[in-house]
Amino acid sequence: MGKIRHIRLRRRIVSILKSFDGDNLPTAHALLDLLLESGMSPKMIGNPNRIAQLCCKTKGIGSVTIKTKNCGGDSYTADAYYLESEEAFNEWVDSKLGG
């Protein structure tokens, strides 16, 4: 099997998602800010669309559509991400890395 691209970024996303409960889930924009705060390089992180794509393609990360507000107070819908199963994520990583 081929190696997973961006494994460090995915692991950091999973570690951030572990700290959230079911009531206040982060969107891709919020995850980007949290990744930057955690010390990751902006070049490695990319943009919110990239974060969303990685979350959608990563086993063990789930999403729900929520209604949220931007800084101007306008409401919009966005996907929010949560850790479905850390075990499923770890098994997926192991299978991709040949472990």
N, C-alpha and C positions, 0 to 999 in steps of 0.2 A: 504494500500500500504506500501511497505517497505521503510525504510529510505535510503537516498542517502549516499553512502560512500564518504568521502573526500569532504564534502560540503564547508569547509573553503578554500580548495585548488581551487575548481572550482570557487568560488566567487572571489578569488584573480586573477585567470586567466581572468575572465570577466572584472574585474576592469582594468587590464593591457591592454586588447584588446580594451577597450573604448578609450584609448589614441592614437591609431593608425589610420591613414587615409588609403585610399585604395591603395596608391602607395608604401608603405613600410611596408609590413605585416611580422610579426615574424614567424619563423619556431619553431619547438618544442625545438631545441637547444637554440634559442634566448629566448624563453619563460622561459626555465629553468634558464638561466642567470638572467633574469628580476625578476623571483620569488625569487632567492637567494638575489638579490640586495634589494628586498622589505622586507627582514628580515625573510622570511619563513625558516624553518628548512630543511636542505638537506634530512633528513630522511623522512619528510612528502612529499617532492617533488618527490623524486625518480630520474628516469633517463628520457631522452628525449622520449623513447618509451612509458613510462607511461603517460607522458604529452600528447603525440599524441593520445593515447587511450582515455584518459579522454576528450579531445577536440572532438574526433569523436563521443563519446557517449552522449555528453551534448547538449541538445536542445538550440538553439539560437547561437551556435558557428558553423561557416562554414569554409570550407577550399578550397584552390585553389592550383594547382600545379604550382610552379615557378621554374625558373632556377636561381641558386645562385652559389657563389664561396666559397670554404673553405679558410682557412688561407694560404694555399700553392698556391692559385690561380687557383686550378682546379675547373671546372664547374660541377655541378650535379643538378638533380631535387629533389625538396623536397616539402612537403605540407607546406603552410603558412596558418595561422589561422586568422580569423577576427570575429568580433561580428556581427552576422546576425541580431539578435533582442534581446535586453536586456529584453523586455517585455516577449518574448517567454521563455527565460531562467528563469525569475522570476515566471512565471506561472508553468513551469515544476518543479521548486523547491517546490513551494507551493503544487502542486499535489502529489509530492513524500513525503513531510513532513506531509501531511494530513491537510494542512492549508486552 
